[in-house]
Amino acid sequence: MKIPCAIYRGGTSKPIFFHADDLPKDSQKRDKIVLEAFGTPHVRQIDGR
């Protein structure tokens, strides 16, 4: 599956931006895709806790 995104580099950070309309509406599927894009299974990439 291909989903358009933008990857920026800022110092040691590399944020990945998606348009919400390009991601699945199902939150579990969406979160799985976002975590795969970051290359980590750690949910801190999504909720920051």
Residue, then its C-alpha position, 0 to 999 in steps of 0.5 A: m500500500k502506498i500513502p502519500c506523506a512528507i518527511y522533514r528533517g530537523g536536527t535529530s528529528k525526522p517527522i512524517f506528515f500524512h493527510a488524515d484523509d489519506l489514512p484509514k478511518d479505522s484507528q487500529k489500522r491507521d496507528k499500525i501504518v503510522l508506526e510502520a512508517f516510523g519503523t518502530p512498534h513504540v506507541r510513543q510515536i503516536d500519543g507522546r506518552 
